Amino acid sequence: MALKEEALSVSLFKEDALRGTTAVVTGGSRGLGREMVLALARAGASVYAGGRTAEAVKQTIELASDASGSVEALTFDVTDGRAIDAAADEAVERAGSIDVLINSAGVALMEPSLTVTDDQWAQVIDINLTGVFYCCRAFGRHMVAAKKGRIINIASDIGLRGLGQWTAYSASKGGVISLTKSLAWEWAPDVTVNALAPGAFLTDMNAPLREGRPGHTELVAESAALKRWGVPPEIGPVTVLMASGAMDFMTGSVVSIDGGTQQ
């Protein structure tokens, strides 16, 4: 089973593709969130990387030092509605407006449904679903008032198809998909709301599963048509496309990037 570990060698987007665009990406300190921050910045966007502390996104900012756009920290906890409201107000005050919101902050939980604890369930739903709603509401309020904006919620292939031992995670991501479709109707035509559903990517969030469960990496790869995991830089191009004006006629959609798992 091959693991594609090299970064993308070809950039599909000009450095000014998103120049003049201001974006907020939650979960910008690591994994796919970090890659989306970097992709947007390299396409010329001014990006606020969301994290619980400024220190958490320091490395993301350093990695974007050669980008044509810029990256700054925006600190808040996605489970704290008041903190998110304040962060949204701060971002709009600093930038004038927010054009793109990407809700990427999340946690994973692989646990049989009969042994999932109340605390585990609450944590997954609070971060993966309630946090997405809080952020959509806080930033969406400004977008609706400005009559423009794009929101991209990060769901999951598991939120589309379900999977044993992933009940809490599947429920949270399925909720994100339903939330996305409802907001797309409610905030049309001025604000578009879409979901991006990644499959298995080689990130630090799922490293404990890959390292702690013999055969797990190979089993997951075999479930995809392409027979491998995704590498984080592969999330970048589709993110830039969805954040751009090229997708103005798309709302309420779920875009899968999962190596063919949904086939």
C-alpha positions as CSV (number, residue, x, y, z in Angstrom):
1,M,0.0,0.0,0.0
2,A,1.5,3.3,-1.1
3,L,1.5,6.4,1.0
4,K,1.8,9.6,-1.0
5,E,3.9,11.7,1.3
6,E,5.4,14.3,-1.1
7,A,3.9,17.7,-1.3
8,L,2.1,18.9,-4.4
9,S,4.7,20.0,-7.0
10,V,2.4,22.1,-9.1
11,S,0.4,25.1,-8.0
12,L,-2.9,25.5,-9.8
13,F,-3.5,29.0,-8.6
14,K,-1.8,32.3,-9.3
15,E,-0.4,34.2,-6.3
16,D,-3.0,36.9,-6.8
17,A,-6.0,34.6,-7.2
18,L,-7.5,35.7,-3.9
19,R,-5.8,39.1,-3.5
20,G,-8.2,41.5,-1.8
21,T,-10.0,38.6,0.0
22,T,-10.1,38.4,3.8
23,A,-10.6,34.9,5.3
24,V,-10.9,33.3,8.8
25,V,-10.0,29.7,9.2
26,T,-10.7,28.0,12.6
27,G,-8.4,25.2,13.7
28,G,-5.6,27.0,11.9
29,S,-2.8,25.7,14.1
30,R,-2.4,22.3,12.6
31,G,-3.5,19.6,10.2
32,L,-5.9,20.4,7.4
33,G,-6.7,23.8,9.0
34,R,-3.1,24.9,8.7
35,E,-2.9,23.7,5.1
36,M,-6.0,25.7,4.2
37,V,-4.6,28.8,5.8
38,L,-1.4,28.4,3.9
39,A,-3.2,27.7,0.6
40,L,-5.3,30.8,0.9
41,A,-2.4,33.0,1.9
42,R,-0.3,31.7,-1.0
43,A,-3.2,32.7,-3.3
44,G,-2.9,36.2,-2.0
45,A,-5.6,36.3,0.7
46,S,-5.3,38.0,4.1
47,V,-6.0,35.2,6.5
48,Y,-6.8,35.1,10.2
49,A,-5.8,31.8,11.6
50,G,-8.0,30.8,14.5
51,G,-6.6,29.1,17.5
52,R,-7.1,29.0,21.3
53,T,-3.9,31.1,21.8
54,A,-1.6,33.2,19.6
55,E,1.2,30.8,20.4
56,A,-0.8,27.9,18.9
57,V,-0.8,29.4,15.4
58,K,2.7,30.8,15.6
59,Q,4.2,28.0,13.4
60,T,1.4,28.5,10.8
61,I,2.3,32.2,10.6
62,E,6.0,31.3,10.2
63,L,5.2,28.8,7.4
64,A,3.3,31.5,5.5
65,S,6.2,34.0,5.7
66,D,6.9,33.7,1.9
67,A,3.2,33.8,0.9
68,S,1.9,36.6,-1.3
69,G,-0.9,37.1,1.2
70,S,-0.7,37.4,5.0
71,V,-1.5,35.4,8.1
72,E,-2.4,36.8,11.5
73,A,-3.7,35.1,14.7
74,L,-7.3,35.4,15.9
75,T,-7.7,33.8,19.3
76,F,-10.9,32.2,20.5
77,D,-12.3,28.8,21.7
78,V,-14.9,27.4,19.3
79,T,-17.0,26.2,22.2
80,D,-17.3,29.7,23.7
81,G,-20.1,31.5,21.9
82,R,-19.4,34.9,23.5
83,A,-15.7,34.6,22.7
84,I,-16.5,33.9,19.1
85,D,-18.8,36.8,18.9
86,A,-16.0,39.1,20.2
87,A,-13.5,37.5,17.8
88,A,-15.8,38.1,14.8
89,D,-16.3,41.7,15.9
90,E,-12.6,42.2,16.3
91,A,-11.8,40.6,12.9
92,V,-14.3,42.9,11.1
93,E,-13.0,45.9,12.9
94,R,-9.4,45.1,11.9
95,A,-10.2,44.0,8.3
96,G,-13.3,46.0,7.4
97,S,-15.2,42.8,6.4
98,I,-14.7,39.0,6.3
99,D,-15.2,37.5,2.9
100,V,-14.6,33.8,3.7
101,L,-15.1,31.7,6.8
102,I,-13.7,28.2,6.9
103,N,-14.8,26.1,9.9
104,S,-12.1,23.5,10.3
105,A,-11.6,23.1,14.1
106,G,-12.5,19.6,15.2
107,V,-11.7,16.5,17.1
108,A,-11.9,12.8,16.2
109,L,-13.2,9.9,18.3
110,M,-13.0,6.3,17.4
111,E,-14.9,4.4,20.1
112,P,-17.7,1.7,20.1
113,S,-21.0,3.4,20.7
114,L,-21.8,1.3,23.7
115,T,-18.7,2.6,25.5
116,V,-18.8,6.2,24.5
117,T,-19.0,8.2,27.7
118,D,-21.3,11.2,28.2
119,D,-18.2,13.5,28.4
120,Q,-16.8,12.1,25.1
121,W,-20.1,12.6,23.3
122,A,-20.5,16.1,24.6
123,Q,-16.9,17.1,23.7
124,V,-17.2,15.8,20.1
125,I,-20.6,17.5,19.5
126,D,-19.6,20.7,21.2
127,I,-16.5,21.2,19.1
128,N,-17.4,19.6,15.8
129,L,-21.0,20.8,15.5
130,T,-22.0,23.4,18.1
131,G,-18.7,25.2,17.5
132,V,-19.4,25.3,13.8
133,F,-22.8,26.8,14.4
134,Y,-21.4,29.4,16.8
135,C,-18.9,30.5,14.2
136,C,-21.4,30.5,11.4
137,R,-23.7,32.7,13.5
138,A,-21.1,35.1,14.7
139,F,-19.4,35.7,11.3
140,G,-22.5,35.1,9.3
141,R,-24.2,38.0,11.1
142,H,-21.6,40.3,9.6
143,M,-21.8,38.7,6.2
144,V,-25.6,38.9,6.0
145,A,-25.4,42.5,7.0
146,A,-22.8,43.2,4.3
147,K,-24.8,41.1,1.8
148,K,-21.7,39.1,0.8
149,G,-19.7,36.2,2.1
150,R,-18.7,32.5,1.6
151,I,-18.7,29.9,4.3
152,I,-17.0,26.5,4.0
153,N,-17.8,24.0,6.8
154,I,-15.4,21.1,7.1
155,A,-17.5,17.9,7.3
156,S,-16.2,14.4,6.6
157,D,-16.7,11.4,4.4
158,I,-17.8,9.6,7.6
159,G,-20.5,12.2,8.1
160,L,-21.9,11.2,4.7
161,R,-21.7,7.4,5.0
162,G,-21.4,6.6,8.7
163,L,-19.0,4.1,10.0
164,G,-18.9,1.6,12.9
165,Q,-17.1,2.8,16.0
166,W,-17.3,6.4,14.8
167,T,-20.8,7.2,16.0
168,A,-20.2,10.4,17.9
169,Y,-17.9,11.8,15.1
170,S,-20.3,10.7,12.4
171,A,-23.2,12.3,14.1
172,S,-21.3,15.6,14.5
173,K,-20.2,15.7,10.9
174,G,-23.6,14.7,9.6
175,G,-25.0,17.5,11.6
176,V,-22.5,19.9,10.0
177,I,-23.8,18.8,6.6
178,S,-27.4,19.4,7.6
179,L,-26.5,22.8,9.1
180,T,-24.7,23.8,5.9
181,K,-27.7,23.0,3.8
182,S,-30.1,24.9,6.1
183,L,-27.9,28.0,6.3
184,A,-27.5,27.9,2.5
185,W,-31.3,28.3,2.1
186,E,-31.6,30.9,4.9
187,W,-28.8,33.2,3.9
188,A,-29.2,33.0,0.1
189,P,-28.7,34.8,-2.2
190,D,-26.0,37.0,-0.6
191,V,-24.0,34.4,1.5
192,T,-23.1,31.0,0.1
193,V,-22.6,28.1,2.5
194,N,-21.0,24.9,1.4
195,A,-19.3,21.9,3.0
196,L,-16.0,20.1,2.2
197,A,-15.9,16.5,3.2
198,P,-12.4,15.1,3.4
199,G,-11.6,11.4,3.7
200,A,-8.6,10.0,5.5
201,F,-5.7,12.4,5.4
202,L,-2.2,12.0,7.0
203,T,-2.6,14.5,9.9
204,D,-1.4,14.6,13.4
205,M,-5.0,14.3,14.6
206,N,-5.3,10.7,13.4
207,A,-1.7,9.8,14.1
208,P,-2.6,7.9,17.3
209,L,-4.9,5.7,15.3
210,R,-2.3,5.0,12.6
211,E,0.4,4.3,15.2
212,G,-1.7,2.5,17.9
213,R,-3.8,0.1,15.8
214,P,-1.8,-2.4,13.7
215,G,-3.1,-2.7,10.2
216,H,-5.4,0.4,10.5
217,T,-3.4,2.5,8.0
218,E,-3.7,-0.3,5.4
219,L,-7.3,-1.0,6.1
220,V,-8.3,2.6,5.6
221,A,-6.3,2.9,2.4
222,E,-8.0,-0.2,1.0
223,S,-11.4,1.4,1.5
224,A,-10.6,4.2,-1.0
225,A,-10.6,3.7,-4.8
226,L,-7.1,5.3,-4.9
227,K,-5.8,2.9,-2.3
228,R,-4.1,5.5,-0.2
229,W,-4.5,8.3,2.3
230,G,-4.5,11.9,1.3
231,V,-1.6,14.2,2.1
232,P,-2.5,17.6,3.7
233,P,-1.3,19.8,0.8
234,E,-3.9,18.1,-1.4
235,I,-6.7,20.0,0.5
236,G,-5.3,23.4,-0.6
237,P,-6.4,23.7,-4.3
238,V,-10.0,22.7,-3.7
239,T,-10.1,25.1,-0.7
240,V,-8.9,28.0,-2.9
241,L,-11.4,27.2,-5.6
242,M,-14.3,27.0,-3.1
243,A,-13.2,30.3,-1.5
244,S,-13.0,32.1,-4.9
245,G,-15.7,33.8,-7.0
246,A,-15.5,30.9,-9.4
247,M,-18.0,29.1,-7.1
248,D,-20.6,31.8,-6.8
249,F,-23.3,29.6,-8.2
250,M,-22.7,26.8,-5.7
251,T,-24.4,26.8,-2.3
252,G,-25.7,24.0,0.0
253,S,-23.3,21.6,-1.7
254,V,-21.0,18.9,-0.2
255,V,-17.7,18.5,-2.0
256,S,-16.0,15.2,-1.3
257,I,-12.2,14.8,-1.4
258,D,-11.7,11.3,-0.2
259,G,-9.8,9.3,-2.7
260,G,-13.0,7.7,-4.0
261,T,-14.3,6.4,-0.7
262,Q,-17.9,7.5,-1.6
263,Q,-18.0,5.5,-4.9
